[in-house]
Amino acid sequence: MESAINKIRGIYAAQVVISDDSVEEIHVIASPLRKPKQVVRDIESMLLVNFGVRVDYRRISLVQMQEERLFQAEGRPRLVAVRSIEGPNRRAEVELEKDGHLFVGAAHSSGEDIELIRLVSMATIEAMGQVLGERVVYRIDDVESIMIKNIPAIVVVVTLDFQTSQETLLGICMVRNEPADAAARATLNAVNRRLLIPKPQPA
């Protein structure tokens, strides 16, 4: 249900509380660009049509916030490992850790001539998608190897797609060991500037 609610226009995050196999409460964070009654009505209609569940509007708790207020610096994922497999179908895997949970993203070339650093960046975004679920969509626009005063670095350009707008993010990391590792860290550097993780609710 939460995944379906998150797809409704203007909704950033949702939590459904189930009690005795029935919907007890629905908590939603949404954009202020839509009227509260419209958002609540969309939730009611979607649940009825898709799940056959009729929910009283009084059980839906709605908070409207500007997009930038949803971001917080704490709880960012940590890079654990970067793995690559060379061959006709080059493959990259990136492993992230957050709150004791591991998330592995993968990307492969499928015969296309895609640079390893771009594959690693794509795998990093795929792993981030597992961390964030469907609350936000990141897209890799460009990945480049550059030199700054004879220092090698990787630059990654990422587009953040909100439901109502877009934002371009830039990440950079010096190549200390392997370019692939720097590509993953540059991608995280970009993404962490606008990391959408709703704060945990107090018990």
C-alpha positions in Angstrom: 0.0 0.0 0.0 2.8 2.4 0.9 4.4 1.9 -2.5 1.1 2.7 -4.2 0.5 5.8 -2.1 4.0 7.1 -2.8 3.1 7.1 -6.5 0.3 9.6 -6.1 1.2 13.1 -7.4 2.7 15.3 -4.7 3.3 12.6 -2.1 6.9 12.2 -0.8 6.5 9.4 1.8 3.8 7.4 3.4 3.4 5.0 6.3 0.4 2.7 6.7 -0.4 1.3 10.2 -2.3 -2.0 10.1 -4.2 -3.4 13.1 -6.2 -6.6 13.0 -5.9 -6.8 9.2 -7.4 -3.4 8.7 -6.0 0.0 8.0 -5.8 1.9 11.4 -3.9 5.0 10.3 -2.1 6.4 7.3 0.6 9.0 7.7 1.6 11.0 4.7 4.2 13.7 3.9 3.1 15.7 0.8 3.9 18.8 -1.3 2.1 22.0 -0.3 1.4 22.6 -4.0 -1.8 20.5 -3.8 -4.8 21.1 -1.6 -5.0 18.7 1.3 -8.5 17.6 0.4 -7.3 16.6 -3.1 -4.4 14.5 -1.7 -6.6 12.8 0.8 -9.3 12.1 -1.8 -6.7 10.6 -4.2 -5.5 8.3 -1.4 -9.1 7.2 -0.6 -9.8 6.5 -4.3 -6.6 4.7 -5.0 -7.0 2.4 -2.0 -10.6 1.6 -3.0 -9.8 0.9 -6.6 -6.5 -0.9 -6.3 -7.0 -2.8 -3.0 -10.8 -2.7 -2.4 -10.1 -1.0 0.9 -12.4 1.8 2.1 -10.6 4.2 4.5 -12.3 7.1 6.4 -10.6 10.4 5.6 -10.2 11.0 9.4 -7.7 8.1 9.5 -5.4 9.9 7.1 -2.8 12.2 8.7 -1.3 14.6 6.2 1.7 16.9 6.7 2.7 19.2 3.9 6.3 20.3 3.6 8.6 22.0 1.1 10.9 19.5 -0.6 14.1 20.9 0.8 12.9 20.5 4.4 12.7 16.8 4.0 16.4 16.4 3.6 18.7 15.7 6.6 22.4 15.0 6.8 22.3 12.1 9.3 21.8 8.5 8.4 23.7 8.6 5.2 24.7 5.2 3.6 28.3 4.1 3.8 30.3 2.7 0.9 31.3 -0.9 1.8 32.7 -2.3 -1.5 33.0 -1.8 -5.2 33.4 -4.8 -7.4 33.8 -5.1 -11.2 33.8 -8.0 -13.6 35.5 -7.5 -17.0 34.5 -9.3 -20.1 32.0 -9.0 -23.1 29.3 -8.0 -20.6 31.2 -5.8 -18.2 29.5 -5.6 -14.8 29.9 -3.4 -11.7 28.5 -4.0 -8.2 28.4 -1.4 -5.4 27.6 -2.4 -1.8 26.3 0.2 0.7 25.5 -0.1 4.4 22.9 1.9 6.4 21.7 1.2 9.9 23.3 -2.3 9.8 21.5 -3.3 6.5 23.4 -4.0 3.3 22.2 -2.8 -0.1 23.9 -4.1 -3.3 23.4 -2.3 -6.6 24.5 -3.6 -10.0 24.9 -2.4 -13.6 26.1 -4.1 -16.7 27.1 -3.1 -20.2 25.1 -5.6 -22.1 27.6 -5.5 -24.9 27.6 -1.7 -25.1 30.9 0.2 -24.8 30.2 1.8 -21.4 33.1 3.0 -19.2 33.6 1.2 -15.9 33.4 4.4 -13.9 29.9 5.1 -15.4 28.8 1.5 -14.6 30.0 2.0 -11.1 28.1 5.2 -10.8 24.9 3.6 -12.2 25.3 0.7 -9.7 25.7 3.2 -6.8 22.4 4.9 -7.8 20.8 1.5 -8.1 21.9 0.7 -4.5 20.7 4.1 -3.3 17.3 3.3 -4.9 17.1 0.3 -2.6 17.8 2.5 0.4 15.3 5.1 -0.5 12.6 3.0 -2.1 10.3 4.9 -4.5 10.4 8.2 -2.6 12.9 9.8 -5.0 14.5 9.1 -8.4 18.1 9.8 -9.3 19.5 9.7 -12.8 23.1 9.7 -13.9 23.7 12.4 -16.6 27.5 12.3 -16.9 30.6 10.8 -15.4 34.0 12.1 -16.4 37.7 11.6 -15.4 39.4 14.9 -15.0 42.7 16.4 -13.9 42.9 19.3 -11.4 46.4 20.6 -10.9 47.7 17.2 -11.9 45.4 15.5 -9.4 43.1 12.8 -11.0 39.5 13.0 -10.0 36.1 11.7 -11.0 33.2 14.1 -11.5 29.6 12.8 -11.5 26.5 14.8 -12.6 23.2 13.5 -11.2 19.6 14.7 -11.8 17.2 14.4 -8.9 13.6 14.0 -10.1 10.9 15.2 -7.7 7.3 14.8 -8.6 7.0 18.5 -9.2 10.6 19.6 -10.2 14.1 18.6 -11.0 17.5 19.5 -9.5 21.0 18.9 -10.9 23.6 17.7 -8.4 27.4 17.5 -8.8 29.8 15.2 -7.0 33.6 14.9 -7.1 36.2 12.6 -5.6 40.0 12.4 -6.0 41.3 9.1 -7.3 43.3 7.8 -4.4 43.3 4.1 -5.3 41.1 2.9 -8.1 38.9 5.1 -10.4 36.0 2.8 -9.8 36.1 3.5 -6.0 36.3 7.2 -6.7 33.3 7.0 -9.1 31.2 5.4 -6.3 32.3 8.1 -3.8 31.7 10.9 -6.3 28.2 9.6 -6.9 27.5 9.5 -3.1 29.0 12.9 -2.8 26.4 14.2 -5.2 23.5 12.3 -3.8 24.3 13.1 -0.2 23.8 16.7 -0.9 20.1 16.0 -1.2 19.5 12.8 0.6 15.8 12.1 1.1 15.3 10.0 4.2 12.3 10.8 6.4 13.2 11.2 10.0 12.2 8.2 12.2 9.0 8.7 14.2 9.3 8.8 18.0 8.1 5.7 19.7 
